Amino acid sequence: MKPNIVVIGSLNMDMVVQAPRLPVMGETLLGKSMQFVPGGKGANQAIGLARLGAEVAMIGRVGKDHFGSELLSSLQAGWVNSTGVKNTESAETGAASIVLAEGDNIIIVVPGANARCTPADIETQIELIERADIVLMQLEIPLATVTYAAKVAKQLQKTVILNPAPAQKLPPELLACVDYMTPNETELAILAEGQTGLEECMDAILTQGVRHVITTLGAQGAAYKEKGKTLLRIPGHQVPVVDTTGAGDAFNVGLAYAIGCGHALPDAISFANKVAAVSVGRFGAQQGMPTLEEVVHFSE
Ligand code: ATP
């Protein structure tokens, strides 16, 4: 049985410039190359899930412009049901300006149409949520929309996974609906408001009503915790790194897919570490997402 997952989130066109070094303020540099690639955490995760073989639908917004049409086509080419992605006249498609240089980067995201994804959009696409087993969200669309979608999903008894990126203070009514939250270490520190130490920070989030917290730890893998249970770590994989952009997206893809397949949490995290390890060995967030076969045959 294929897991049926609805991703509610952002779609961006990423303009990626490769430069010999990062410019200083006011400087003009000659770059090496420029590429336009589909991105946005929502779209990355939707494409990644479809590549693993899940049944995926996406809910979001693009502008009524050239980038918007390209992003919709790229979802369709990636076997994602895009009927829940609406055009908006009042804003342009979300875009990210990314400069890569000497292994470092500068990124500016302009949310554009993503900021116009409203609770009313969730209401009109409720059928997609009804059909799904899992609702997977991030924080690149308005918090009010994420909160509303999480409440609707819970009322419909769906599993809610929240990748809290970019991190921001979250309302209690959202936290109460989250089954699995997947911060990285930076996001964890922001969400845990003043706590220090991995376990203490995770406990602080569990106390706010989230059922499971899974913290990604880069090459170290991930740690997870349920309320009242001990913290467990699932190690990552030693792989040659090509591009870690989208490692977090790949992890969420693997986790949601494995949970949707009915795997126990430690196995699901182990699978997610593998999906992410394959993805860091390749260039690009969406391009780097592996197929199920590639994950199954993965070895360090
Ligand atoms: P990003 O923002 O780059 O998408 P992130 O900061 O959200 O990533 P990380 O904790 O860095 O998330 O990585 C997510 C997962 O990717 C890790 O839990 C691990 O499974 C995998 N991963 C990340 N970096 C590496 C690495 N260097 N080698 C192997 N696996 C990695």
Residues whose N, C-alpha, C, O or C-beta is under 5 A from the ligand:
A	BS01	ATP	N184 T216 L217 G218 A219 G221 A222 G236 H237 V239 V241 T244 T245 G246 A247 G248 D249 F251 A272 N273 A276 A277 V280
